[in-house]
Amino acid sequence: MRVTLWLSLFFPLVASAQHCSDKQLLHDLSAQEARLPMAKDRSGPGRGYDLTYHRFVLDLDPSVRAIAGSVTHHFTALEDLSSITFDLSGTLAVSGIAHDGGGVTWEQQGDELNVQLPTELLEGERDSLTINYAGVPPNTGFGSFVQSQHNGAPILWTLSEPYGAKDWWPCKQDLGDKADSVSVVVTVPTGQRVASNGLLVEENTVGADHVRFHWKHRYPIAHYLIGVAVTNYVVYSELVPLPDAEVEILNYVFPESLNSAQQNTPQAIGAMQLFSELFGTYPFADEKYGHAQFLWGGGIEHQTMSFMGGFYFELVVHELAHQWFGNTVTCGSWEDIWLNEGFATYLAMLCYEEFQPENWMQVRQERRTIGTSRRDGSVRCIDTTTVARIFNTELTYVKGAYLLHMLRWVCGDSAFFAGCRNYLHDPALRFGSARTPAFIAHMEQASGRDLSEFFADWYTGEGYPEWSVTWAQSLDGTVLLELEQFPTHPSVDLFELPVPIEFSNGELDTTIVVDQTARVQTFQFPLSFQASAVVVDPELHLLSKPANITRVPVGAFGDPRPVLYPNPTSGQAVIYFDTALQGPAEVRIHDRAGRLVQSFSKPIQGRQMDLDITALSGGYYLVEVRVARTVFRVPLVRL
């Protein structure tokens, strides 16, 4: 779901004490992953069942904010059950529950519907219930059940993610329990159309002034990915040729938006072909993909029918990407929502790389700016009770996407895309749910690398690295380089990464990749030309702000004393310090006889300070720099 508008070397991994705790968290998540079919929210009373089928039979009028109808659930007991529990808002009234042609007793407590079964259902046995209900749904989350108008025409839509499904139908809000299939039968006033999941198998007139739409979807589907929208839609289709299929893109749009929509929905064609090539054929190719327009600032990836607030490029490809990442394999916990949103955001970035290469650098720059806009925060969603945190733009979407971009750099293209494909096609995960350790396992298998340190830093850890580079080059081309890293948050003491550093002189350039395994490291290597500029990570493989770069004379490299250069000087010089300094600096300049001839204050931040001594006459001087309680002295010759 889109909430807001708007390759290489590896290295040995060494864990720190902080990383050990992060690795333990990943180990604990791995244990949860192994128990996913019996996830925590199935362990409560009446929750030990596996849903297999939903059938909705609803009466809706887009001019009235209300719902009436029934939902039939088919399920299999995972344990002996005497009762069964569903999630349903207390504002919706149940009028009856049918079971094998007879009735059952039930009780609504808050947002739970507890149904007493006539006889105990034994483990492995199948059963079904039909729940009849009606009422005015509450308006939670991102709306869940909304009635509005567009161009004077009424519209009604649902948006259940993350916790809004219970606002409009009796369900089981459990990411680990997908129904195997769903039927959605909706009767609406004549002149209205219903958009929903799967294939439209029937459209029949009912009486003099109503019409019934029957949609069927025959794939496993999570509760929040079922959606219904009703308004005076106009309909058109596009076809996507794939090597092993031809997929219909079915578009339900507002009459007043038809022309602009027809210009923009074809953007999904190339994206579907790209995603099919990279990650496997569109997963629901034998049904359809579709867009249904609604009045919202973004989109929601309802399975096979995304609801769209507009049809701009990034939204179109983002919601399509979810059909692979989020729908085919769904995050097993909202803690792992990045497996949905980080992937969809990154796949949209891949579309820029493929179809708009002229904008690819700008897109990375924009994402890097957003991803470094806060110095804390983890990709792992540590507060799943807050909708705003689940769908946090900086962390869930952008930092999650940049995690994948960095992983691609660390593993290489071939291993990265192979790992993603294997994750999606793992029989234990496909059309099911997954936690982050399952994805890590596939990436490690594809790359042959231990990625525990990487994910301890970037998934559970917070912040990002900042770099300072000091370098010098001798006349024979030898480069001396010191790379120092400053993590922005104490949860990570060091981001161990392969760091690309570009050297150039306006005509020639080369990039050296250094493996950072300590906070401060010194490297020496030959260069075939004299460089005049250095840039850390020129292609933006890594999430960080631009590095601080300092060039020093060869003689100053590694010297604990400050060095003034050039010396002698005709008026302008730079003092280089061995360590970074910060704060006000008091500068005093004495002549050869010890007399104070000049003094001034200036701020200093970093490892160098510019010095303007044009007012001095020629001769020998001693420059004294005081920062806090530290005093530096360096001789100066003024020409």
Buried (B, 14 or more C-beta within 10 A) or exposed (E): BBBEEEBEBBBEBEBBEBBEEBBEBBEEBBEBBEEBEEBEBBEEEBBBBBBBBBBBBBBBBBBBBBBBBBBBBBBBBBBEBEBBBBBBBBEBEBEEBBBEEEEBEBEBEEBBBBBBBEEEBEEEEEBBBBBBBBBBBBBBBBBBBBBBEBEEBBBBBBBBBBBBBBBBBBBBBBBBBBBBBBBBBBBBBEEBBBBBBBBBEEEEEEEEEBBBBBBBBBBBBBBBBBBBBBBBBBBEEBEBEBEEEEBBBBBBBBEEBBEEBBEBBBBBBBBBBBBBEBBBBBBBBEBBBBBBBBBBEBBBBBBBBBBBBBBEBBBBBBBBBBBBBBBBBBBBBBBBBBBBBBBBBBBBBBBBBBBEEEEBBEBBEBBBEBBBEBEEBBBBBEEBEEBEBBBBBBBBBBBBBBBBBBBBBBBBEEBBBBBBBBBBBBEEBBBBBBBBBBBBBBBBBBBEBEBBBBBBBBBBBBBBBBBBBBBBBBEEEEBBBBBBBBBBBEBBBBBBBBBBBBBBEEEEBEEBBBBBEEBEBEBEEEBEBEBEEBBBBBBBBBBBBEBBBBBBBEEBBEEEEBBBBEBEBEEEBBBBBBEBBEEEBBBBBBBEEEEEBBEEEEEBEBBBBEBEBEEBEEEEBBBBBBBEEEEBEBEBBBE
